[in-house]
Amino acid sequence: MPSVRRPLLSVAIAALVSLTAASAGATTIAVGSRITISPTTFAVPIEISGAVQVSSWQFDLHYDPADVQVNTACDPSSGDIYCSLLTGYTTEGDFFAAGAPFNLLNQGFVDQDPLTLAQTGLLFDVTGAYGGPPPSPSGHGTLAFVEFTRIGSGETPITVDGTAISDASVPEPGTLALLGTGLLWPRVRRFLRRSRQS
């Protein structure tokens, strides 16, 4: 009987390690390459990768307001595809395309100096929610586009801080460790008993 348990234990440990490796993959939200709209304006795609059943997301953008600014004066009637009548300077990307037209998109808020009303270099709380049928999208794609105006050279970095909420039930690493301990504990006890008897 011990010869049957040994392969079973090996299979259980291999499954545990593969589950841990699968849950270790993280969703990444990053700024993509700039898309030139005109000599003074460009759009920045916000991209997601490694996503698993993402139902909603949120991000903040940080930029140098002396070099670039969110184009709050964009005109959707001018044919600018990166400017929306409803969400202005933020437009939806292709990642939630299966949920259109039921997705929700909040353009976010441009942080301004309270005295001068000048942009401070922060666009915060840009959010999106999937409105389509389950399952929510997985993989990679563009969450949104944000339109900017060049004030200077337009070459300073734009950075993103973002999170994505998943519908997938991925076990927490602590749960996997507890399961592994439970599977290995009887074997460890047996080994300790045998070593004391020897």
C-alpha positions as CSV (number, residue, x, y, z in Angstrom):
1,M,0.0,0.0,0.0
2,P,2.8,2.5,0.7
3,S,3.9,2.3,-3.0
4,V,0.5,3.6,-4.0
5,R,0.5,6.5,-1.6
6,R,3.9,7.8,-2.7
7,P,2.8,8.5,-6.3
8,L,-0.4,9.9,-5.0
9,L,1.5,12.3,-2.7
10,S,3.8,13.3,-5.5
11,V,0.8,14.1,-7.7
12,A,-0.8,16.2,-4.9
13,I,2.4,18.1,-4.3
14,A,2.8,18.8,-8.1
15,A,-0.9,20.0,-8.3
16,L,-0.3,22.3,-5.3
17,V,2.9,23.8,-6.9
18,S,1.1,24.3,-10.2
19,L,-1.9,26.1,-8.4
20,T,0.6,28.3,-6.6
21,A,2.3,29.2,-9.8
22,A,-1.0,29.9,-11.6
23,S,-2.1,32.3,-8.8
24,A,1.2,34.0,-8.8
25,G,0.6,35.6,-12.2
26,A,-0.4,39.1,-11.7
27,T,-2.6,41.5,-13.8
28,T,-0.5,44.4,-15.0
29,I,-1.8,47.9,-16.0
30,A,0.6,50.0,-18.0
31,V,0.9,53.1,-20.2
32,G,1.2,52.2,-23.9
33,S,2.9,54.0,-26.7
34,R,1.6,57.5,-27.4
35,I,-0.7,58.0,-30.4
36,T,-0.3,61.3,-32.2
37,I,-3.6,63.0,-33.0
38,S,-2.3,66.4,-34.2
39,P,1.0,68.4,-33.7
40,T,-0.3,69.5,-30.2
41,T,-2.4,66.6,-29.0
42,F,-1.9,62.9,-28.5
43,A,-3.7,60.0,-26.8
44,V,-2.2,57.5,-24.3
45,P,-3.6,54.0,-24.3
46,I,-3.8,52.3,-20.8
47,E,-3.2,48.7,-21.4
48,I,-3.9,45.6,-19.3
49,S,-2.1,42.2,-19.5
50,G,-2.4,38.9,-17.6
51,A,-6.0,39.6,-16.7
52,V,-8.3,36.9,-15.5
53,Q,-12.1,37.6,-15.7
54,V,-11.8,41.3,-15.0
55,S,-15.1,42.8,-14.0
56,S,-13.9,46.4,-13.2
57,W,-10.7,48.5,-13.1
58,Q,-9.5,51.8,-11.8
59,F,-6.4,53.9,-12.5
60,D,-4.7,57.2,-11.8
61,L,-2.3,58.9,-14.1
62,H,0.7,61.1,-13.0
63,Y,2.2,63.6,-15.5
64,D,4.3,66.8,-15.6
65,P,1.7,69.6,-16.0
66,A,4.5,72.0,-17.3
67,D,5.0,69.6,-20.3
68,V,1.6,67.9,-20.9
69,Q,-2.0,68.4,-19.7
70,V,-5.2,66.4,-20.0
71,N,-7.0,67.8,-22.9
72,T,-10.2,68.9,-21.1
73,A,-11.2,71.1,-24.0
74,C,-11.2,68.3,-26.6
75,D,-14.1,68.5,-29.2
76,P,-15.9,65.3,-30.1
77,S,-17.7,67.0,-33.0
78,S,-14.3,67.7,-34.7
79,G,-13.9,64.0,-35.7
80,D,-11.4,63.3,-32.8
81,I,-12.0,59.6,-32.1
82,Y,-10.2,59.9,-28.7
83,C,-12.7,62.5,-27.4
84,S,-16.2,61.4,-26.4
85,L,-19.4,63.3,-26.1
86,L,-20.2,61.6,-22.8
87,T,-16.7,60.9,-21.3
88,G,-14.7,63.8,-22.8
89,Y,-10.9,63.2,-22.8
90,T,-11.2,59.5,-21.8
91,T,-12.5,56.9,-24.2
92,E,-13.1,53.2,-23.8
93,G,-10.6,50.7,-25.2
94,D,-11.2,47.3,-26.7
95,F,-10.7,45.1,-23.6
96,F,-14.4,45.4,-22.6
97,A,-15.7,45.3,-26.2
98,A,-17.9,42.3,-25.6
99,G,-19.9,44.3,-23.0
100,A,-20.7,47.3,-25.2
101,P,-22.9,49.3,-25.0
102,F,-23.6,48.3,-21.4
103,N,-20.1,49.0,-19.9
104,L,-19.6,51.9,-17.6
105,L,-16.8,54.4,-18.0
106,N,-16.0,57.3,-15.7
107,Q,-13.5,59.7,-17.2
108,G,-11.9,60.5,-13.9
109,F,-11.1,63.8,-12.3
110,V,-8.3,66.2,-13.2
111,D,-6.7,67.5,-10.0
112,Q,-6.4,71.3,-10.0
113,D,-4.8,73.9,-7.8
114,P,-7.6,75.5,-5.8
115,L,-6.3,79.0,-6.3
116,T,-5.2,79.1,-9.9
117,L,-7.3,76.1,-11.2
118,A,-4.1,74.9,-13.1
119,Q,-3.6,71.2,-13.5
120,T,-1.4,69.7,-10.8
121,G,-0.3,66.6,-12.8
122,L,-2.8,64.0,-11.6
123,L,-5.8,62.5,-13.3
124,F,-7.5,60.3,-10.7
125,D,-10.2,57.7,-10.3
126,V,-10.7,56.7,-14.0
127,T,-12.9,53.7,-13.7
128,G,-14.5,51.1,-15.9
129,A,-17.0,48.3,-15.3
130,Y,-17.9,45.4,-17.6
131,G,-21.6,45.3,-18.5
132,G,-21.7,42.2,-20.8
133,P,-22.6,38.6,-20.2
134,P,-20.3,36.3,-18.1
135,P,-17.5,35.5,-18.1
136,S,-15.8,38.8,-17.8
137,P,-12.8,39.4,-20.2
138,S,-9.4,37.8,-19.7
139,G,-6.1,38.3,-21.4
140,H,-4.7,41.6,-22.6
141,G,-6.0,44.7,-24.4
142,T,-6.6,48.4,-24.0
143,L,-8.7,49.6,-21.1
144,A,-9.0,53.2,-22.1
145,F,-7.4,56.1,-24.0
146,V,-6.7,59.5,-22.4
147,E,-6.1,62.5,-24.5
148,F,-3.4,65.0,-23.7
149,T,-2.2,68.4,-25.0
150,R,1.5,69.2,-25.4
151,I,2.5,72.3,-23.5
152,G,6.3,71.7,-23.8
153,S,8.1,69.0,-25.7
154,G,5.5,66.4,-24.7
155,E,8.3,63.8,-23.9
156,T,8.1,63.6,-20.1
157,P,6.9,60.3,-18.7
158,I,3.3,59.6,-17.9
159,T,2.9,56.9,-15.2
160,V,-0.1,54.9,-14.1
161,D,-1.2,53.3,-10.8
162,G,-4.0,50.9,-11.4
163,T,-6.0,47.9,-10.1
164,A,-8.3,45.4,-11.7
165,I,-11.1,43.4,-9.9
166,S,-11.5,39.8,-11.0
167,D,-14.6,37.6,-10.9
168,A,-12.4,34.5,-10.9
169,S,-12.0,32.6,-7.7
170,V,-8.3,32.0,-7.4
171,P,-7.2,30.5,-4.1
172,E,-5.1,32.8,-1.9
173,P,-1.5,31.7,-1.4
174,G,-2.2,31.3,2.4
175,T,-5.0,28.8,1.5
176,L,-2.6,26.8,-0.7
177,A,0.1,26.7,2.0
178,L,-2.5,25.5,4.6
179,L,-3.7,22.8,2.1
180,G,-0.1,21.8,1.5
181,T,0.6,21.6,5.2
182,G,-2.5,19.4,5.7
183,L,-1.4,17.1,3.0
184,L,2.1,16.7,4.2
185,W,1.5,16.6,8.0
186,P,0.6,12.9,8.3
187,R,3.7,12.0,6.3
188,V,5.9,14.2,8.5
189,R,4.4,12.7,11.7
190,R,5.1,9.2,10.4
191,F,8.7,10.1,9.5
192,L,9.2,11.6,13.0
193,R,7.8,8.5,14.7
194,R,10.0,6.2,12.7
195,S,13.1,8.3,13.4
196,R,12.4,8.2,17.2
197,Q,12.0,4.4,17.1
198,S,15.3,4.0,15.3
